[in-house]
Amino acid sequence: MTVPSLAQEAARDLVRVREDVRADLMRARHRTSKLLRQGEHDNSHRPHRSLNQRPPGGHELALRVAPAEDVPVTRKEILGGLINEYRRA
């Protein structure tokens, strides 16, 4: 069994720190992309009470009530199924 020198220990510590920083950056990028997609959904699709059930992004969705048998509805999963968007086909 050998005892590593100070230089070897320092090199090992630098490699570990670099790996930890890389993992932290990947987690931060993942969280940022999820937040951006959530914000996009909230501002472009989700209806708001104060706007007469229209989304704040300015997109005019057909939100009139219609019989379900007349208009087919499609579902789109966002964020791996965490959010579902429903649109008329």
PLY file of the C-alpha trace (Angstrom):
ply
format ascii 1.0
element vertex 89
property float x
property float y
property float z
element edge 88
property int vertex1
property int vertex2
end_header
0.00 0.00 0.00
1.33 3.41 -0.95
0.51 6.81 0.44
-0.28 9.36 -2.27
1.86 12.45 -2.44
0.43 15.91 -1.89
0.45 16.55 -5.63
-1.50 13.34 -6.29
-4.07 14.21 -3.63
-4.43 17.73 -5.03
-4.93 16.36 -8.55
-7.58 13.91 -7.27
-9.36 16.71 -5.42
-9.37 18.90 -8.53
-10.91 16.10 -10.60
-13.63 15.57 -7.99
-14.39 19.28 -7.78
-14.60 19.51 -11.58
-17.02 16.56 -11.67
-19.16 18.11 -8.93
-19.31 21.48 -10.70
-20.25 19.80 -13.98
-23.07 17.89 -12.27
-24.30 21.10 -10.61
-24.33 22.88 -13.97
-26.29 20.06 -15.59
-28.88 20.17 -12.80
-29.16 23.95 -13.11
-29.67 23.73 -16.89
-32.32 21.08 -16.43
-34.20 23.17 -13.85
-33.94 26.28 -16.01
-35.37 24.50 -19.04
-38.26 23.15 -16.95
-39.01 26.60 -15.56
-38.92 28.13 -19.03
-41.32 25.49 -20.38
-43.63 25.99 -17.40
-43.60 29.76 -17.96
-44.28 29.29 -21.66
-47.27 27.11 -20.82
-48.60 29.58 -18.24
-48.26 32.58 -20.55
-49.40 31.04 -23.82
-52.00 28.42 -23.03
-53.34 28.45 -19.48
-56.46 30.63 -19.12
-56.52 33.40 -16.51
-59.59 34.67 -14.68
-58.65 38.32 -14.91
-58.41 38.06 -18.70
-61.84 36.49 -19.28
-60.35 32.99 -19.49
-57.83 34.02 -22.15
-54.09 33.38 -21.84
-51.90 36.43 -21.15
-49.67 35.77 -24.17
-52.20 37.37 -26.50
-53.08 34.16 -28.31
-56.79 33.95 -28.90
-57.84 30.40 -28.16
-61.31 29.23 -29.02
-62.61 28.84 -25.51
-66.29 28.94 -26.34
-68.35 26.13 -24.93
-69.29 23.59 -27.58
-70.82 20.14 -27.33
-68.12 17.51 -26.90
-69.45 15.31 -29.70
-69.11 18.13 -32.25
-65.49 19.07 -31.65
-62.67 16.53 -31.14
-60.09 17.44 -28.50
-56.40 16.59 -28.64
-54.14 16.33 -25.61
-50.48 17.33 -25.58
-48.22 16.28 -22.70
-45.74 18.85 -21.43
-42.89 18.23 -19.00
-43.26 14.48 -19.28
-46.97 14.43 -18.52
-46.78 16.78 -15.53
-48.92 19.26 -17.48
-51.51 18.43 -20.12
-52.65 20.95 -22.73
-55.98 20.34 -24.38
-56.81 21.88 -27.76
-59.62 21.49 -30.17
-58.51 19.57 -33.24
0 1
1 2
2 3
3 4
4 5
5 6
6 7
7 8
8 9
9 10
10 11
11 12
12 13
13 14
14 15
15 16
16 17
17 18
18 19
19 20
20 21
21 22
22 23
23 24
24 25
25 26
26 27
27 28
28 29
29 30
30 31
31 32
32 33
33 34
34 35
35 36
36 37
37 38
38 39
39 40
40 41
41 42
42 43
43 44
44 45
45 46
46 47
47 48
48 49
49 50
50 51
51 52
52 53
53 54
54 55
55 56
56 57
57 58
58 59
59 60
60 61
61 62
62 63
63 64
64 65
65 66
66 67
67 68
68 69
69 70
70 71
71 72
72 73
73 74
74 75
75 76
76 77
77 78
78 79
79 80
80 81
81 82
82 83
83 84
84 85
85 86
86 87
87 88
